């Protein structure tokens, strides 16, 4: 197994094993890692054998010096090409003597041996099993050319074919390396706190969960964790694709592979080195390679018919040429062999995997984790996107958005301190938002503190009684005036939660708390509209709040007060109308809808593990703009896939006619095949350009 075509043969042979969780191919090392139950191993090995490969179980991972191996693999076909050119020179300048012919054939044989013995072995084995694959096609073409006296061309064809195969394998590895290189971002060592209070450097893979690790400014984090001490900005672009550093402090999550910038951080390890967010990204994308896109499946089915059809065409031409057109037998056979070389489906077969892997890598670099080639290609068909509100369109964290002093000539500073003192004693999200928003230093002590369920909190500050309560409680205390009612109603219509600070006699201040819209949401909705995709908000929140948020971001279709089952029903109704619909969410209650939608997008930053498991695509930085970005990437991937198919088949069709009309040689045939392979590989790798973290993929 040393080329992407043979990798594809093995993937197809193992498709029926539903219990295989992951396939990881390493073409340079000729090794395959399979995650599957032990009881499946014998059947898997037998299936690989049926596909024409001999499998050997390894106790340890193959360690290969890939740089040295690449040089060796490159030198053999280059040496073969040099020897093949010598064979061509001997045929061109030598006299028509038997000795010189034998010398030329020997030189050509050396070139074929250097470059093509493995192809011949695989080709003969395939023919013995009755399979007509690429190796069988090339073996017949080269052997036939040698037999009819075209030994210089046979040597040249095999040498150039070996070089083309090497280029194809390197192209696929380059696309994969764009993903795997993320793993290299995690340092192998970490500075760990010991029981005696000292810090010691340890291998990251030996650090246990719960251990405290320190990372200095400018260093990369080796593990995932929760910050315990310190505050610093962290560059998360390798994992989430965010262009700006994120402030981290106690209680915040940090990820392996990210870069600490300003100050030292101490964090508690929350996952082993093998299960960091970065490692899970790599494993997920490796598994995604096995989930073939529709175009890949089409190419595989087409190639399965195409290759035998080419054999039949070539054989028919060899036999019918002399009988129907009066061609010489050797000339007719030569044309048939040229057709075999021209029609070699390498370029066609390689065109899809290199494009899909490049697309997956480009998405991963941008913080978009796509779980299969099928979702990468199918996203272009989306015509509606259903959006959860909280944590998807909005931040998912309530914030203090307005503070209004009530009454005549209040002492604003004192009022804010009293409100902050009461709010800081409560664990309620609204109270925490008020305390955080007021940001008062040195709050006074609160005595006789207590809480009224569903109403608010109360306590004494400096000997005076105060309450920090909701609309209902202030109304029950008979402290609502017509002016205050109007003011509260105005804020509530905007989807805000109202809390009022009051003493025994009168209200003192009003605080409005709201879940604020993400800065990126408005732009994301506008981009979806440009792409012809209709946004629909599905939320369990009340209609007033939902409508206010929807109007702010530009969504016209709002469905509120929905239970999880009702969200699921809404997705089904959209799908039943013939619309290809996606669901974007972050909570456990979104999981059924995420699993039912044509494509489910989960927010990976604030999202629950349940939602991320149910989704097909995970947006690692919670930026809603990644949804239209995914659609544009899907459109471009699909376009490049069909460009490659058209290029591969178009070039071959042109040279096929040239061969039939005696205008193409085996030289031209092999260069046409090699040229087509290089074109489709280069075209597929274009997806990797412009996908570095920090920027945005262009509109395609």
C-alpha positions in Angstrom: 0.0 0.0 0.0 1.9 3.0 -1.2 -0.5 5.3 -3.1 -3.9 6.9 -2.5 -5.6 4.6 -5.1 -4.7 1.6 -3.0 -5.8 3.3 0.2 -9.2 3.8 -1.5 -9.3 0.1 -2.4 -8.7 -0.8 1.3 -11.4 1.7 2.5 -13.9 0.2 0.1 -13.0 -3.3 1.3 -13.6 -2.3 4.9 -16.8 -0.3 4.4 -19.1 -3.2 5.4 -17.5 -3.3 8.9 -19.8 -0.9 10.8 -17.9 -1.5 14.1 -14.7 0.2 12.8 -14.5 3.5 14.6 -11.5 5.0 12.8 -9.1 4.3 10.0 -5.7 6.2 9.9 -3.5 5.6 6.9 0.2 6.3 6.9 1.3 5.8 3.2 5.0 6.5 3.7 5.2 3.9 6.5 2.8 1.6 4.6 0.8 1.2 7.8 -2.8 1.4 8.8 -4.2 2.0 12.3 -7.7 0.6 12.8 -9.9 1.2 15.9 -12.2 -1.8 16.1 -13.2 -4.5 18.6 -10.7 -7.4 18.9 -13.3 -9.9 17.7 -13.4 -8.1 14.3 -9.7 -8.3 13.6 -9.6 -11.6 11.8 -12.5 -10.6 9.4 -10.8 -7.3 8.8 -7.6 -9.0 7.9 -9.4 -11.4 5.6 -11.1 -8.5 3.8 -7.8 -6.7 3.3 -6.4 -9.9 1.9 -9.4 -10.2 -0.5 -8.6 -6.7 -1.8 -5.1 -8.0 -2.7 -3.0 -6.9 0.2 -1.1 -8.9 2.7 -1.6 -7.6 6.3 0.8 -8.0 9.1 -0.2 -7.1 12.6 2.2 -4.8 14.5 2.9 -4.9 18.2 4.3 -1.3 18.2 3.8 1.7 15.9 6.0 1.8 12.8 8.8 4.4 13.4 9.9 5.8 10.0 12.3 8.5 9.2 10.0 10.1 6.7 12.5 12.6 5.4 15.0 9.7 4.6 12.2 7.6 3.2 11.0 10.4 1.0 14.5 10.8 -0.4 14.8 7.1 -1.1 11.4 6.9 -2.7 12.2 9.9 -4.9 15.6 8.6 -6.0 14.4 5.2 -7.3 12.0 6.6 -9.9 14.4 9.4 -10.8 17.1 6.8 -11.3 14.7 4.7 -13.3 13.8 7.7 -15.5 17.6 8.3 -16.1 18.0 4.7 -17.1 14.9 4.8 -19.3 16.3 7.8 -21.1 19.5 5.8 -21.7 17.3 3.0 -23.2 15.7 5.6 -25.5 19.1 6.9 -26.5 20.4 3.4 -27.3 17.3 2.8 -29.5 17.8 6.1 -31.3 21.5 6.0 -32.0 22.5 2.3 -32.1 22.7 0.3 -35.3 20.1 -2.3 -36.1 22.1 -5.1 -34.7 20.9 -7.9 -32.4 23.6 -7.2 -29.8 22.5 -3.5 -29.5 18.9 -4.5 -29.3 19.7 -6.9 -26.4 21.7 -4.2 -24.7 18.7 -1.7 -25.1 16.2 -4.3 -23.8 18.5 -5.0 -20.8 18.7 -1.3 -20.0 15.0 -0.9 -20.3 14.4 -3.9 -18.1 16.6 -2.3 -15.4 14.5 0.9 -15.6 11.3 -1.1 -15.2 12.8 -3.1 -12.3 13.8 0.1 -10.6 10.4 1.7 -10.9 7.7 -0.9 -11.5 8.3 -4.3 -9.9 5.7 -3.6 -7.2 3.2 -2.5 -9.9 3.8 -5.7 -11.8 3.4 -7.8 -8.6 0.1 -6.1 -7.8 -1.1 -6.2 -11.4 -0.4 -9.9 -11.8 -2.2 -10.6 -8.5 -5.2 -8.5 -9.6 -5.4 -10.3 -12.9 -5.2 -13.7 -11.1 -8.2 -12.6 -9.0 -10.1 -11.4 -12.0 -9.8 -7.8 -11.0 -9.1 -5.1 -13.6 -7.6 -2.2 -11.6 -5.0 0.4 -12.3 -2.0 -1.8 -11.6 -3.4 -4.5 -13.9 -3.9 -1.9 -16.6 -0.4 -0.5 -16.4 1.2 -4.0 -16.2 -0.6 -5.2 -19.4 0.4 -1.9 -21.2 4.0 -2.0 -20.2 4.5 -5.8 -20.8 2.7 -5.5 -24.1 4.9 -2.6 -25.3 8.0 -4.6 -24.3 6.8 -7.7 -26.2 6.1 -5.8 -29.4 9.5 -4.2 -29.4 8.7 -0.8 -27.9 10.9 -1.5 -24.9 12.3 2.1 -24.6 8.7 3.5 -24.3 7.7 0.7 -21.9 10.6 1.7 -19.6 9.7 5.4 -19.9 6.0 4.8 -19.2 6.8 2.8 -16.0 9.3 5.4 -14.7 7.0 8.3 -15.3 4.1 6.4 -13.8 6.1 5.7 -10.7 6.9 9.4 -10.4 3.3 10.3 -10.8 2.3 7.9 -8.1 4.9 9.4 -5.8 3.6 12.9 -6.4 0.0 11.8 -5.8 0.9 10.2 -2.5 2.8 13.2 -1.4 -0.1 15.5 -2.2 -2.5 13.5 0.0 0.1 13.4 2.8 0.5 17.2 2.5 -3.2 17.7 2.9 -3.3 15.4 5.9 -0.2 17.0 7.4 -2.1 20.3 7.4 -4.4 18.7 10.0 -1.8 16.6 11.8 0.6 19.5 12.2 -1.9 20.9 14.8 -0.8 18.1 17.1 2.8 19.4 16.9 1.6 22.6 18.5 1.3 20.8 21.9 4.6 20.8 23.7 5.8 17.3 24.8 6.6 18.6 28.3 4.8 20.6 31.1 5.9 22.3 34.3 4.1 20.4 37.1 3.5 21.4 40.8 4.9 18.7 43.1 3.6 17.6 46.6 6.5 19.5 48.2 5.6 22.7 46.5 8.3 22.6 43.9 7.8 22.8 40.1 9.3 20.0 38.0 9.2 19.5 34.2 7.5 16.2 33.2 6.4 14.6 29.9 2.9 15.8 29.1 1.7 12.2 28.5 2.6 11.3 32.1 0.7 14.2 33.7 -2.4 13.0 35.6 -5.8 14.7 35.5 -6.2 17.0 38.5 -2.5 18.0 38.5 -1.6 21.7 38.6 0.5 22.9 35.7 2.2 26.3 35.1 2.7 27.9 31.8 4.9 31.0 31.4 4.3 34.0 29.0 5.1 33.1 25.4 4.8 29.4 26.0 2.3 27.0 24.5 0.0 24.9 26.7 0.7 21.2 26.7 -2.7 20.1 28.2 -6.3 21.2 28.6 -7.3 22.6 32.0 -9.1 25.1 34.2 -7.3 28.2 35.3 -6.7 28.4 39.1 -4.3 31.3 39.5 -3.3 34.2 37.3 -4.8 36.3 34.5 -3.5 36.5 30.9 -4.5 36.8 27.3 -4.3 33.5 25.4 -4.0 33.1 21.6 -6.6 30.3 20.8 -6.3 30.5 17.0 -4.7 27.0 16.6 -7.8 25.4 18.1 -10.7 27.8 17.6 -9.6 30.0 14.7 -10.2 33.2 16.7 -8.1 36.0 15.4 -7.9 37.9 18.7 -6.4 36.6 22.0 -9.0 35.8 24.7 -8.6 37.0 28.3 -8.3 34.1 30.8 -8.7 34.1 34.6 -9.6 31.8 37.4 -12.4 29.4 36.4 -11.8 29.8 32.6 -11.0 26.8 30.3 -7.7 26.7 28.5 -6.7 24.3 25.7 -3.5 22.4 24.6 -1.7 24.0 21.7 -2.8 27.6 22.5 -0.3 30.3 23.4 -0.1 32.1 26.7 0.8 35.8 26.1 1.0 38.2 29.0 1.5 36.6 32.4 2.1 33.2 34.0 -1.0 31.0 34.5 -1.5 28.0 36.8 -4.2 25.6 35.7 -5.6 22.3 36.8 -5.4 19.6 34.1 -8.9 18.4 33.1 -8.0 15.8 30.4 -5.0 13.5 29.6 -2.7 14.3 26.7 -4.4 11.8 24.5 -7.9 13.3 25.1 -7.3 17.1 24.7 -9.6 19.1 22.5 -6.8 19.3 20.0 -6.3 15.5 19.9 -10.1 15.0 19.6 -10.1 17.4 16.6 -7.4 15.3 14.9 -9.1 12.0 15.6 -12.5 13.3 14.4 -11.1 14.6 11.1 -9.2 11.3 10.5 -12.5 9.5 11.0 -14.2 12.0 8.7 -11.9 11.0 5.8 -13.6 7.6 5.8 -17.0 9.2 5.4 -16.9 9.8 1.6 -18.7 12.6 -0.1 -21.3 11.9 -2.8 -18.9 12.9 -5.6 -16.2 10.5 -4.1 -18.7 7.6 -4.2 -19.7 8.6 -7.8 -16.1 8.5 -8.9 -15.5 5.1 -7.2 -18.5 3.6 -9.0 -17.5 5.2 -12.3 -13.9 4.0 -12.0 -15.2 0.4 -11.3 -17.0 0.5 -14.7 -14.5 2.7 -16.5 -11.3 0.5 -16.1 -12.9 -2.7 -17.4 -14.5 -0.8 -20.2 -11.1 0.6 -21.2 -9.7 -3.0 -21.3 -12.5 -4.1 -23.6 -12.1 -1.0 -25.9 -8.3 -1.6 -26.2 -8.8 -5.3 -26.9 -11.5 -4.6 -29.4 -9.2 -2.0 -31.2 -6.3 -4.5 -31.3 -8.4 -7.2 -32.9 -10.7 -5.1 -35.1 -8.1 -2.7 -36.4 -6.4 -5.1 -38.9 -9.8 -6.7 -39.8 -11.9 -3.6 -40.4 -9.3 -0.8 -41.1 -6.4 -2.8 -42.6 -4.0 -1.7 -39.9 -0.8 -3.8 -39.4 -1.1 -6.1 -36.4 1.8 -4.5 -34.5 0.4 -1.0 -35.2 -3.0 -2.0 -34.0 -1.7 -3.6 -30.8 0.5 -0.5 -30.2 -2.5 1.8 -30.5 -4.4 -0.4 -28.0 -1.5 -0.2 -25.5 -1.4 3.6 -25.9 -5.1 3.7 -25.1 -4.5 1.6 -22.0 -1.9 4.1 -20.8 -4.0 7.2 -21.7 -7.1 5.8 -20.0 -5.3 5.0 -16.7 -7.8 6.4 -14.2 -5.1 7.7 -11.7 -6.0 11.3 -12.1 -9.7 10.6 -11.8 -9.3 8.5 -8.7 -6.9 10.9 -6.9 -9.0 14.0 -7.8 -11.6 13.5 -5.1 -9.7 12.4 -1.9 -7.0 15.1 -2.2 -9.8 17.8 -2.7 -11.9 16.5 0.2 -9.0 16.2 2.6 -7.8 19.7 1.7 -11.3 21.0 2.4 -11.5 19.3 5.8 -8.0 20.7 6.6 -9.0 24.2 5.5 -12.1 24.1 7.7 -10.2 22.8 10.7 -7.6 25.6 10.4 -10.6 28.0 10.7 -12.0 26.4 13.8 -14.7 24.5 11.8 -14.7 20.8 12.7 -16.5 18.8 9.9 -17.2 15.2 10.8 -17.3 13.8 7.2 -16.7 14.6 3.6 -20.5 14.1 3.0 -21.2 17.2 5.2 -18.5 19.2 3.6 -20.0 18.7 0.2 -23.7 18.7 1.2 -23.6 22.1 3.1 -23.9 23.9 -0.2 -27.4 22.6 -0.6 -28.7 24.3 2.6 -31.7 26.6 2.0 -32.8 27.2 5.7 -30.8 27.4 8.9 -32.7 27.1 12.2 -31.0 28.9 15.1 -31.3 28.5 18.8 -31.2 31.9 20.5 -29.3 31.6 23.8 -25.6 30.9 23.3 -26.0 30.8 19.5 -27.3 34.2 18.4 -26.7 35.7 21.8 -23.7 35.4 24.2 -25.6 33.1 26.6 -24.4 35.1 29.6 -26.7 37.9 31.0 -25.1 41.3 31.3 -26.1 44.6 32.9 -27.2 46.7 30.0 -28.9 49.7 31.7 -28.9 51.4 35.1 -31.5 54.1 35.8 -31.6 56.2 39.1 -35.1 56.8 40.4 -36.4 59.6 42.5 -35.1 63.1 43.1 -31.4 63.9 43.5 -30.3 60.3 44.5 -26.7 59.7 45.8 -25.8 57.6 42.8 -22.5 56.3 44.1 -24.0 55.1 47.4 -27.0 53.6 45.6 -24.7 51.6 43.3 -22.7 50.3 46.3 -25.8 49.1 48.1 -27.1 47.3 45.0 -23.7 45.7 44.4 -23.5 44.6 48.1 -26.9 42.8 47.8 -26.2 41.4 44.3 -22.8 40.0 45.2 -24.3 37.9 48.0 -26.6 36.1 45.6 -25.8 33.2 43.2 -28.7 34.0 40.8 -27.5 34.7 37.3 -29.3 38.1 37.2 -27.7 39.1 40.5 -24.3 38.1 39.3 -24.7 40.1 36.1 -25.6 43.2 38.2 -22.7 42.8 40.6 -20.3 42.3 37.7 -21.8 45.2 35.7 -21.6 47.7 38.6 -18.0 46.7 39.3 -18.0 48.5 42.6 -14.8 48.3 44.8 -15.2 48.0 48.6 -18.9 47.1 48.9 -20.4 47.6 52.4 -21.3 44.7 54.6 -24.8 43.2 54.4 -26.6 41.9 57.5 -29.8 39.9 57.9 -29.4 38.8 54.2 -32.1 36.6 52.8 -33.9 35.6 49.6 -37.5 35.5 48.5 -38.0 32.7 46.0 -39.1 34.0 42.6 -38.9 37.6 43.8 -35.3 38.7 44.8 -33.1 39.3 47.8 -33.1 41.5 50.9 -30.8 42.7 53.7 -29.6 45.5 55.9 -26.9 47.9 54.9 -25.7 50.5 57.4 -28.8 49.8 59.5 -31.3 50.4 56.7 -33.5 47.7 55.0 -33.2 47.2 51.3 -34.6 44.8 48.7 -33.3 44.0 45.3 -36.3 42.5 43.6 -38.2 41.8 40.4 -41.2 43.6 38.9 -43.6 41.3 40.8 -42.1 42.0 44.2 -42.0 45.8 43.7 -45.6 45.7 42.6 -46.6 43.5 45.7 -44.8 46.1 48.0 -47.0 48.8 46.4 -44.0 50.7 45.3 -44.9 50.9 41.6 -45.9 54.2 40.2 -47.3 54.8 36.7 -43.9 56.3 35.6 -42.0 53.3 37.0 -44.5 50.8 35.3 -44.0 52.5 32.0 -40.2 52.5 32.4 -40.2 48.8 33.3 -42.6 47.9 30.4 -40.3 49.7 28.0 -37.3 47.6 29.0 -39.3 44.4 29.1 -40.5 44.9 25.5 -36.8 44.9 24.6 -36.4 41.4 26.1 -34.7 42.7 29.3 -35.1 41.4 32.9 -35.8 44.2 35.3 -34.6 44.4 38.9 -35.3 47.3 41.2 -33.4 48.4 44.3 -35.8 49.8 47.0 -35.7 50.8 50.6 -38.7 50.7 53.0 -40.2 53.8 51.4 -39.5 54.0 47.7 -37.6 52.6 44.7 -34.1 53.9 44.3 -32.7 52.4 41.1 -33.7 50.2 38.2 -31.2 47.7 36.6 -31.9 46.0 33.2 -30.2 42.7 32.5 -30.2 41.1 29.1 -28.5 38.3 27.2 -26.7 40.4 24.6 -26.4 39.7 20.9 -23.0 38.5 19.7 -21.2 41.1 17.6 -20.9 38.5 14.8 -24.5 37.4 14.7 -25.8 40.4 12.6 -23.1 39.9 10.0 -23.7 36.1 9.9 -27.5 36.6 9.2 -26.7 39.1 6.5 -24.2 36.6 4.9 -26.8 33.8 5.0 -29.3 36.1 3.2 -26.7 36.8 0.4 -26.2 33.0 0.0 -30.0 32.5 -0.4 -30.4 30.8 3.0 -33.4 31.6 5.2 -32.6 32.0 9.0 -35.3 30.8 11.4 -35.1 31.3 15.2 -36.2 28.4 17.4 -36.2 29.2 21.1 -37.7 28.2 24.4 -37.7 31.9 25.5 -40.8 34.1 25.6 -42.1 35.7 22.4 -41.3 39.3 23.4 -37.6 38.5 24.2 -37.3 36.3 21.1 -38.8 38.9 18.8 -36.6 41.7 20.2 -33.4 39.6 19.6 -34.5 38.5 16.2 -35.3 42.0 15.1 -31.9 43.2 16.3 -30.0 40.6 14.1 -32.4 40.7 11.1 -34.4 37.4 11.5 -38.0 37.6 10.3 -39.2 34.0 11.1 -39.3 33.6 15.0 -40.8 30.6 16.8 -40.8 31.0 20.6 -41.8 29.1 23.7 -40.7 25.8 22.1 -39.9 22.7 24.1 -37.2 20.3 22.7 -39.8 18.1 21.0 -41.4 21.2 19.4 -37.9 22.3 18.1 -37.6 18.8 16.6 -41.1 19.1 15.0 -40.2 22.5 13.6 -37.1 21.0 11.9 -39.2 18.2 10.5 -41.8 20.6 9.1 -39.1 22.6 7.4 -37.6 19.4 5.9 -41.1 18.1 4.8 -41.6 21.3 2.7 -38.6 20.2 0.6 -36.1 22.5 2.2 -32.6 21.3 3.1 -32.3 22.6 6.6 -29.5 22.9 9.2 -29.8 23.4 12.9 -27.4 25.5 15.0 -27.5 25.0 18.8 -25.4 24.6 21.9 -27.5 22.9 24.6 -28.7 19.5 25.6 -32.3 20.5 24.5 -31.0 21.2 21.0 -29.5 17.7 20.6 -32.6 16.0 19.0 -33.0 18.8 16.5 -29.3 18.7 15.7 -29.4 15.0 15.0 -32.6 15.3 12.8 -31.5 18.2 10.6 -29.8 17.6 7.3 -26.7 19.1 8.9 -26.3 19.9 12.6 -24.0 22.7 13.7 -22.9 22.8 17.4 -21.3 25.6 19.2 -18.0 24.1 20.6 -17.0 26.9 23.0 -20.1 27.1 25.2 -21.9 24.0 23.8 -22.6 20.9 25.8 -20.8 17.6 25.0 -24.3 16.1 24.1 -24.8 18.8 21.5 -21.3 18.4 20.0 -21.8 14.6 19.8 -25.1 15.0 18.0 -23.9 17.6 15.5 -22.2 17.0 12.2 -20.2 20.2 12.3 -18.7 21.8 15.4 -17.9 25.6 15.4 -15.0 25.7 17.9 -15.1 29.5 18.6 -19.0 30.0 18.7 -18.8 32.5 15.9 -22.0 32.2 13.9 -20.2 33.6 10.8 -18.6 30.2 10.5 -22.0 28.8 9.2 -22.0 30.9 6.0 -18.3 30.3 5.7 -18.9 26.5 5.8 -21.5 26.9 3.0 -19.0 28.9 0.9 -16.3 26.3 1.5 -18.7 23.6 0.5 -19.6 25.4 -2.7 -15.9 25.8 -3.6 -15.1 22.1 -2.7 -17.9 20.9 -4.9 -16.8 23.1 -7.8 -13.2 21.9 -7.6 -14.3 18.3 -7.4 -16.2 18.6 -10.7 -13.4 20.8 -12.2 -11.0 17.9 -11.5 -13.3 15.2 -12.9 -13.8 17.3 -16.1 -10.0 17.9 -16.4 -9.2 14.3 -15.9 -11.7 12.9 -18.3 -11.4 15.7 -20.9 -7.6 15.3 -21.2 -7.9 11.6 -21.6 -10.7 11.9 -24.2 -8.6 14.3 -26.4 -5.6 11.9 -26.3 -7.9 8.9 -26.9 -9.0 10.3 -30.2 -5.4 11.2 -31.0 -4.3 7.6 -30.4 -7.1 6.2 -32.5 -6.1 8.4 -35.4 -2.4 7.5 -35.1 -1.4 10.9 -33.6 -0.4 9.8 -30.1 2.6 7.8 -28.8 3.1 6.1 -25.5 5.3 9.0 -24.5 2.4 11.4 -25.1 0.1 9.0 -23.3 2.1 8.9 -20.1 2.7 12.6 -20.1 -1.0 13.2 -20.6 -1.8 10.9 -17.6 1.0 12.5 -15.5 -0.1 16.0 -16.5 -3.7 15.3 -15.7 -2.7 13.9 -12.2 -0.6 17.0 -11.5 -3.4 19.3 -12.6 -6.0 17.8 -10.4 -3.7 17.5 -7.4 -2.7 21.2 -7.7 -6.3 22.2 -8.1 -7.4 20.3 -5.1 -4.7 21.7 -2.9 -5.9 25.2 -3.7 -8.4 24.8 -0.9 -5.5 25.0 1.6 -4.5 28.4 0.4 -6.1 31.3 2.3 -7.2 29.0 5.2 -4.6 30.0 7.8 -6.1 30.9 11.2 -6.8 34.5 11.8 -8.2 35.5 8.4 -11.5 34.6 6.8 -12.1 32.4 3.8 -13.2 34.5 0.8 -16.6 34.5 -0.8 -16.4 31.9 -3.6 
